């Protein structure tokens, strides 16, 4: 693309910023406009359930770039500007306030939104979710020493937040339909360790294998009706019950959607040649996997953006890395690589760790390595990515 072209990026998360970075780093000279619905420049979301929630870092440590970066790299950042629709024929993005922003290439990086469980009372606006810095600040302001909080959901958001609130001195209860935290994704052995960390190290009261059937306001707080007839009283409720990709713009524009994601090739190009998509919303071809992957991880959004930005600048790039993430619960860190199609075998290996407890879980499918989870076992974590990407036999 030449210097007269306009690149419009919709979304100010990791995928959107990474696209702008890569485009400039690869020599792209066109005009770059980044639209974000939030009121501040792109910032790091992973600390919102960890260091930031615990008060260990300040808000000015969250931005992904120095504010001067946008001016120095000629990236026009438009804050508090949500996109309403895309007109593919006219190549125009229309914002919520009716402004029309023309594009030669558009990149959708609209991310995800938290899910509220479908039970009576769950739509109460005083029940919190976790996605933005405001969400984290609201939770932080409500929960401290001696207060009570209930986390609904045992995914990474729920587990990380539960530990952080416990470290703030709160009395924390976690309620989950899973029989073990993250058992569905990571398997029984990993769930057993996470259970021990939550209960034994951080004092979280676990109610596992049960559903929340309803939530009511009571005595200035909330009462949760839990499957089996138990009621749990609390001052604060946080839903960590998953996210839903924001694919509405793409669907309305008639882009191909499959498995809840925008279909792209390995260069992040959608079914419309002049529209790319990155991050949580995509169902993207991964060249190493030989199949499309549906992932919602921070690092993968950065990788997607690098690919899209490089291609837009006229370079060659493709997504071929195995998806992965880190999750830190207090001082316990899990590192993970895996394809998104699941596994049929999990091999748990206890390790001799120099820093205490250490283990690896190898995941296989039809005898091939499709995932690895490591705690204090960085050699396995680093080796595992290559095994996964090459499709090597399970160790």
N, C-alpha and C positions, 0 to 999 in steps of 0.2 A: 504494500500500500504506500502511496506517496504522501507528501506533506500536505496536500489539499484534502486528504480523506479525513473523515470524522469517525472516531471510535467512541461509542457510547457504552459505558459499563453500568449495568443496573445492579446495585448492591455493593455495600461498603464493608463486607466481611473479608476474610482471608483470601477467598478466590478472586474477588474483584480487585483488591489491592495488588495481589500477586500478578494478575493480568497486566495491570498498568506498569508495574515494575519491569516485568519481563519484556514488554513491548518496547520500553525505552532502552533497556539494557541490550536488546537485540538490534538497536538502531532504528526503531520505528520513529517516523518524523511527523505523523499525522496529528491532528488535534485529538486529545483524549479528554473526555468528559465522564466523570464518575458521579453517579447519582446514588445517594444513600438516604434512606428514610430517617436515620438517626441524626441527632443534633450535634454530633462531634465526629472527628475523623476516625478511621478504622482503628480498632483497639483489640487487644488480646482477650479472648473470652475464657480460655482455660483457667486463669486464676480466679474467676468469679466464684467458683465453688471451693477454692483452696486459699492461697495466700491473701487474696484481697478480702474474701469473706472473713478470714481470721484477723484482719487488720495488720498483716505483716508487711504489706506494700501499700503505697499511696496511689491515688487515682492517676497522678501524673506519670506513673510508671507503666500504665496500661497501653498507651498508644503504640501502634506498630511502626510508626515513622515519626520523626521530628516534623512538626508542622511546616517547617521550611522546605521539606522534601517536595511537597506538591508544587510549590512555586518554582523551585530549582529545576524540576523535571517537567515543567509545563503540563501538569495534570490539573485540570479544572475540577475541583471538588465542590459539589453542590450538596450542602447539608440540608436535612429536613425536607428532602425532595423525593417523594415516593412516586413510582411509576404506576400509571393506571392501565395503560394498554399499549400494544405494539401494532402498528399498521404496516404489515409486511410489504404491501404493494407500494406504498408511498415512502417506505423506509423512515418511519417516524415513531419515536417513543413519546407518548403523551403523559404528562405528569398529573398528579391529583389536582393541582390547581389550574389545569388546562393548558399549560405551556407545551408546545410541540418542539421536540428536540430531534432534528434530522440525524440520520446515521448512514455511513457507508458500510460499517460493520457494527453489530450489537453483541454484547456479551452479557448473558443472564447469570447473575451470581446472587440470587435472591434468598438463598439459605433455607432455614427451617423455622418452624414455630412450635412452641411447647403444646403438648396434648393434655387436655383435661379429661379425666375418666368420665364415662357416661353414667353417673349415679346422681341421685337427688342431692342437691346442694353443692355440687362440684363447680357450678358456674358462679359461685360467690366471688366477687372481685377481691375480697380480703383473703382468699386462699391464694397463696403465692406460687409462681412458676419461676424458672430460671433460664434466662436467655441473654438479658441485657445488663449493663452496669447498674441501671436503676433497680432491676430485680434483685441484684446482689446487695445493693445499699439498703433496700427496703427490708430484706431479711436480716441484715446486720443490725439495723436499728431496732428490730423487734426482739432479737434473741441474744441473750447474754447470760451472765452468771445467775443461776437460780431459776431461769425461765424454762418453760416446757415447749418442746417442738415435736411435731410428728412429720416424718418424711414418708410419702407414699411412693413406692417404687424402689427397686434395688438394682437399677442400672448404674453406670458410672457416675452420673450426675447425683443420683440419690445417695450413693455410698460416700462419695467425696463430701457432699454437703453435710451428711450425718456426722462424719468424723470432725469436720471443721466446727460445726455447732457444738459438739461435745467438748472440743478443745477450748471453746469460748466459755465453757462452764455451764452449758445448758443440760437439762434432762431430756435426752433424745430417744424417741421411739421410731423405728422403721417398720412399716407394714408393706408386705409384698405378696403377690400371688405366687411368686417362685418359691420352691421348697428350699432353695439356697440362693444367696445373692449371686446373680449373673450365671446361674447354673445353666440356663438355656444356651447362652452364647459360649461359655468357657468350660462347662462340664462340672462333674461332681467334685473332683479333687480340688480344683481352683475355688469352687464355691465353699468348700469346707474351710479352706485357709482364710478366705475373706470373712466368713462367719466368725472365725476365731479372732481375727483382727478387730472386727466391729464390736463384738461382745467383750472379749478378754482384754484387749489393749485400750479400747476407747469407751467402753461402758455403754454402748448403744443397746437398747432393749429391742430385740427382734421379734416380730410377729410374722412368721413365714408360712407360705402355703395357704394364705387366707385372702379373701377379697374385702375391700371396703364396699359396704352396701349403701351407705348414705352418710351425709355430713350435715350437722345442724349447728346453728349458733347457740351457745349456752354459757351463761355467767361470764360474759365478756370474752369468751373464747370459743372453742369448737368442741363438739362431741362427734366422734366417728363411730358409726355402727359397723362392726367388723364381723365377718362371716363366723357363725358359731355362737352368736348371741352376745359377744363381748362388746362393751363400749369403752372407747379410749378418749379421755378428756385431755385437752391441750390448749395452749394459748395461741400457737401458730401452726399452720399447716403449709407444707411445701409439696407440690407435685413434682416428682422426678419420674414421670410416667411416659417418657419418650417424646419424640418430635415428629412433626409432619412436614415434609418438604413443601416449600412455597412454589408450586408449579402452576398457579393460576394464570399468570401472565403468559406462560408458554402454551398452556392448553387453549386459552382464548385466542392466541395467535395461530392456532392450528398446527403447532409443532407435534411431531410424533412422540407419543408417551407410551411407556411400557413399564410394568411393575412399579408404578407410582413415580417414575423418573423420566426426565427428558432424554430421549435416545440421542447419543452422540457417537461419532467414530473416535478413534484413539487420539485424534487431533482436537477433540472437543467441539467439532463442528456438528450442528444439529441437522435435521431434515431440511432446513432452510439454509442454503449455502452461505448467506451473509450473517447468520446468527450462530453464535457459539454459546455454550452453557458450561458452567463449572461449579464444583462444590456439591453441597448436599442434594441439589435438585436433579443430578444427572444419573442416568443409567448408561455408563460409558464403556466403550470397548477398551479392554486392557490387552496389549499385545502379548505380554508374557503369559497371561491366563488363557488367551485365545477365546475369551468370552466377555460379555458385558458384566460390569460390577456395579452393585448398589452400595455405596458407603457414605457415611456421614461423619467423617473425621477431619479434624483441623488440618493436619499435615497433608491429607490428600487434596483438600481444597487449594492449598498452596501449590501442590504439584500440578493440579489441573490448570490453575492460573498461569503457571510458568509455561505450560504447553501452549495454551491459547494465545498468550501474549507473544511468544516466539513465532508461532505460525502467522499471526496477524502482521508481524514485522517482516514477513517474507522468509523466515527461517524454516528449518525442518525440525519437528519435535513430535513425540507421541507419548502417551501414557503407557508405561510398561512396568512401573514399580508395584510391588505388592502393597496393598493398603495396610495401614497400621496406625497405632496411637499409643500414648502412654496414659496411665491413670495413677494418680498419687492420692492415697488416703492417709493423711498424716505423714508419717515417715515410711510408709509402705508403698513402693512403686511397682506397678505391673507394666511390662512392655510387650507389645503384641503386634504381630504381622499375620494376616490371613486373607485368603480369598473369601468372598461374601457368600458363596453357595453352601457353606456349612461343611460338616465333617461326619464321618461314620466311625472314627476311632480316635481315642485320646489316650496318650501314654504319659503318665506322670512320672517324673524323675526327681528324686530328692538329691540336692547338690550339697557339696561342702563349701559353704560360703564364707568368705573372709570377714563379712559383716553380719554374721549370724545366719538366720534362716535363709535358705535359698532353694529354689526349685524351678523346673522347666516342665511345661506341658507341650508335647508334640501332637499336632492334629493331622490325621490322615484321612484320605478318601480314596477308596479302591486301591489302597496300598501306597499312594503317593502323598508327599508332604504338602499340606494345604494351609498350615498355620503353625505358629509357635507363640507361646506365652512364657515370659521369663520374669522371675523375681530374684534380684541379686545374682543373675546368671547372664551377664552381658555377652559372653562368648557365644552361648547358644542363640541368644537374640540376634547377634550380628551374623552368625552362620546361617540361621534359619531363613533369613530373607532370601539368600541365594538358593537354598534348597527349594523354597516355595516357587520362586520365579523360574527355576529350571525344571520343576516338576520331578524332582528326585524322589527316590523311594523314602518312605518314612524311616527315620533313624532307629 
